Amino acid sequence: MRVLVADPLAPQAIQGLKEAGLEVEDLSALPKEELLNKVSDFDIMTVRSATKVRSDMIDKMQNMKLIVRGGVGLDNVDVEYAKSKGIEVKNTPAASSASVAELVLAHMFALSRHIVRGTKGLSEGQWEKKKLKGIELAGKTLGVIGLGRIGRELINRSRALGMRVVGYDPYVKDVEGVESVELDKLLQEADYISVHTPLTDETRHFIGDSEFEKMKEGVILVNCARGGVVDEEALLKALKSEKIRGAGLDVFEQEPPPQSELLKLPNVTFTPHIGASTKEAQARVGAEVVNIIKEFAK
């Protein structure tokens, strides 16, 4: 069976596929518009988040039997359309959860202790010691929206820091260590809010003007899930009005995001969609991809 690697995969994973007797072609460096004309002769394809597997690409897949998304979400794959063409779609939901949860905490700490502003100020010759009074995470309430694997990893780490955790998920209940509440209650009580939902028609702009209105003054919002779950225009208004203390964003409605007023605000921390970008997560993702493909090939 021929395997097409469309986005970067850990070298040991590629070697593992080859050792399993599969023919592997790494086209991750190929421009995405050229990939469209390369998929017809492969049986299996692996992608991360960069490759968009839409109907036009699926229509060119003459021999494809399996698409594996190395990561959590499947919003970059037209899953139902692929299935209608007899193509199975799988992902690796557990492999990167710890890394994403740690990045959420990194944003929370950076915003709470003005780490970016302090770094920038010192590099510009400023000593803003008296201006950069921060807040502790211990004793604060964290609201987790979405109680899947990443949400639960974050809950465990946050409780170890002495935080109270409330959670909202219409599909998941009775998660250990978290008080399940309705969304309005979470918005009203949380000092920090972290979003962990996929991007669907149901969750697009899930956090918008009305949700920001319900939040308590001085809340910190972090989104390391999917761009589009948070309405960026509504977020900009909430930040400028100081309704919320700050925001940490790893994902954006358009990636890479265009230069905008949001990117210039001092009370926002940004990372370029690197939630799963750790050595450990990449190794786990690669290993899980290999296991899925080997089982399928049997």
Buried (B, 14 or more C-beta within 10 A) or exposed (E): BBBBBBBBBBEEBBEBBEEBEBEBBBBBEBEEEEBBEBBEEBBBBBBBBEBBBBEEBBEBBEEBBBBBBBBBBBBBBBBEBBEEEEBBBBBBBBBBBBBBBBBBBBBBBBBBBBBBBBEEBEEEEEEEEEEEEEBEBEEBBBBBBBBBBBBBBBBBBBBEBEBBBBBBBEEBEEBEEBEBBEBEBBBBBBBBBBBBBBBEEEBBBBBBEEBBEEBBEEBBBBBBBBBBBBBBBBBBEBBEEEBBBBBBBBBBBEEEBEEEEBEEBEBBBBBEBEBBBBEEBBBBBBBBBBEBBBEBBE
